[in-house]
Amino acid sequence: MILYLDCFSGISGDMFLGALLDLVIDEEEFIKQ
């Protein structure tokens, strides 16, 4: 899997984490890891 981010104007940590959580199937498993 490849994730490409085009952050031409920047991205904050909470925005990035929220975007990742939208992509994963099981949020609880992601949080455990």
N, C-alpha and C positions, 0 to 999 in steps of 0.2 A: 504494500500500500504506500502511496505517496501523497503527501499533503503539501500543497503549494500555497503559500500566503503572500499576497501582494499588498504589503503594508506601506503604501506610498506616503501616508500621512501619520503613520504610527499606530500602535495598538496597545491598550493597557492590559495588565495581567488578568483582570476580572473579565474583560471582553474576550480575551483569548481562551480562558478557561470555560466560559459560557458557550463559546462556539464549539470547543472540543466536546463538551457534554452533550450538545445537540447532535453530534456525529456518532457517538458511541451507542451501542445497543443497550447495554446494562450499566447504568450510571453508578450503581452501588459497587459493582466489580471494579470500575474505573477508579472510584474513590479509595477502595481498599489498596489498590496497587500504588 
